[in-house]
Amino acid sequence: MLCQERTIKILRTMALLSLLTGLSGCSTWLGSDFENPQVQLAKVEIIKARLLEQQFMLRFRIDNPNDHSLPVRGLRYNVHLNDVQLASGESSGWLTVPANSFDYYEVPVYTNLWRHMKYIVRLLEKPDRPIAYRLDGELKIGLLMGRKVHISTNGEIIPGTFIPE
């Protein structure tokens, strides 16, 4: 009986040491030589555009400059058109970006532009005039001891390119 208890203690100690070694591996994986991925808004696709609900698909390009694959486990975002916040939310989709490569991460966005309708109509009166957009957020990367990478993208869109003739 005493021998069996000792064996169980040794096995528990070994399991705990293995777990701690694995966790320290995670911290060195995201250690000092880790470079944050570059995240860019690659495409905005209009899925539905109804009066009270609009649905878009935001497609982000994630470039991984590291020598190991990069697990992505979510994205928190805020989308602004000029200085008006149009959408905010969080996506929890998972993706693994290969080492020294890139992949695309898609985020569905649902909005209700009704409260901003007058402002948007004024912007659309001149469809050839660019409108500024800004996207801010955090990309969640890593596994157990992951981190968040702040992203900020801005640019301009030409409304006329989205309006069918």
For each residue, the residues with C-beta under 8 A, 3 or more apart:
1: 4 5
2: 5 6
3: 6 7
4: 1 7 8
5: 1 2 8 9
6: 2 3 9 10
7: 3 4 10 11
8: 4 5 11 12
9: 5 6 12 13
10: 6 7 13 14
11: 7 8 14 15
12: 8 9 15 16
13: 9 10 16 17
14: 10 11 17 18
15: 11 12 18 19
16: 12 13 19 20
17: 13 14 20 21
18: 14 15 21 22
19: 15 16 22 23
20: 16 17 23 24
21: 17 18 24 25
22: 18 19 25 26
23: 19 20 26 27 144 145
24: 20 21 27 28
25: 21 22 28 29
26: 22 23 29 30 142 143 144 145
27: 23 24 30 31 145
28: 24 25 31
29: 25 26 34 68 142
30: 26 27 34 141 142 145 146 147
31: 27 28 34
32:
33:
34: 29 30 31 66
35: 65 66
36: 149
37: 62 63 64 65 66 70 97 139 141 149
38: 62 63 65
39: 60 61 62 63 139 149 151 153
40: 60 61 63 153
41: 44 58 59 60 135 153 155
42: 59 60 61 104
43: 57 58 59
44: 41 56 57 58 59 157
45: 56 57 59
46: 49 54 55 56 162
47: 55 56 57 108
48: 53 54 55
49: 46 54 55
50: 53 54
51: 114
52: 112 114
53: 48 50 110 111 112
54: 46 48 49 50 110 111 112 113
55: 46 47 48 49 108 109 110 111
56: 44 45 46 47 87 108 109 111
57: 43 44 45 47 106 107 108 109
58: 41 43 44 77 79 106 107 108 109 135
59: 41 42 43 44 45 104 105 106 107
60: 39 40 41 42 75 104 105 106 107
61: 39 40 42 102 103 104
62: 37 38 39 70 72 95 97 102 103 104 105 139
63: 37 38 39 40 97 101 102
64: 37 69 70 97 98 99 100 101 102 103
65: 35 37 38 100
66: 34 35 37 70 99 100
67: 99 100
68: 29 99
69: 64 96 97 98 99
70: 37 62 64 66 96 97 99 141
71: 94 95 96 141 142 143 146
72: 62 75 94 95 96 97 105 139 140 141
73: 92 94 140 141 142 143 146
74: 90 91 92 93 94 139 140
75: 60 72 90 91 93 105 107 137 138 139 140
76: 89 90 137 138 140
77: 58 87 88 89 90 91 107 109 135 136 137
78: 85 87 88 135 136 137
79: 58 85 86 87 88 109 133 134 135
80: 83 84 85 86 133 134 135 136
81: 84 86 120 123 131 132 133
82: 123 131 132
83: 80
84: 80 81 116 119
85: 78 79 80 88
86: 79 80 81 111 113 116
87: 56 77 78 79 109 110 111
88: 77 78 79 85
89: 76 77 107 109 110
90: 74 75 76 77
91: 74 75 77 107 108
92: 73 74
93: 74 75 105 106 107
94: 71 72 73 74
95: 62 71 72 103 105
96: 69 70 71 72 103
97: 37 62 63 64 69 70 72 101 102 103
98: 64 69 101 103
99: 64 66 67 68 69 70
100: 64 65 66 67
101: 63 64 97 98
102: 61 62 63 64 97
103: 61 62 64 95 96 97 98
104: 42 59 60 61 62
105: 59 60 62 72 75 93 95
106: 57 58 59 60 93
107: 57 58 59 60 75 77 89 91 93
108: 47 55 56 57 58 91
109: 55 56 57 58 77 79 87 89
110: 53 54 55 87 89
111: 53 54 55 56 86 87
112: 52 53 54 115
113: 54 86 116 117 120
114: 51 52 117
115: 112
116: 84 86 113 119 120
117: 113 114 120 121
118: 121 122
119: 84 116 122 123
120: 81 113 116 117 123 124
121: 117 118 124 125
122: 118 119 125
123: 81 82 119 120 126 129 131 159
124: 120 121 127 159 163
125: 121 122
126: 123 129
127: 124 158 159 160 163
128: 158 160
129: 123 126 158 159
130: 156 157 158
131: 81 82 123 156 157 158 159
132: 81 82 154 155 156
133: 79 80 81 154 155 156 157
134: 79 80 152 153 154
135: 41 58 77 78 79 80 151 152 153 154
136: 77 78 80 150 151 152
137: 75 76 77 78 150 151
138: 75 76 148 149 150 151
139: 37 39 62 72 74 75 148 149 151
140: 72 73 74 75 76 146 147 148
141: 30 37 70 71 72 73 146 147 148 149
142: 26 29 30 71 73 145 146 147
143: 26 71 73 146
144: 23 26
145: 23 26 27 30 142
146: 30 71 73 140 141 142 143
147: 30 140 141 142
148: 138 139 140 141
149: 36 37 39 138 139 141
150: 136 137 138
151: 39 135 136 137 138 139
152: 134 135 136
153: 39 40 41 134 135
154: 132 133 134 135
155: 41 132 133
156: 130 131 132 133
157: 44 130 131 133 161 162
158: 127 128 129 130 131 161
159: 123 124 127 129 131 162 163
160: 127 128 163
161: 157 158
162: 46 157 159
163: 124 127 159 160
164:
165:
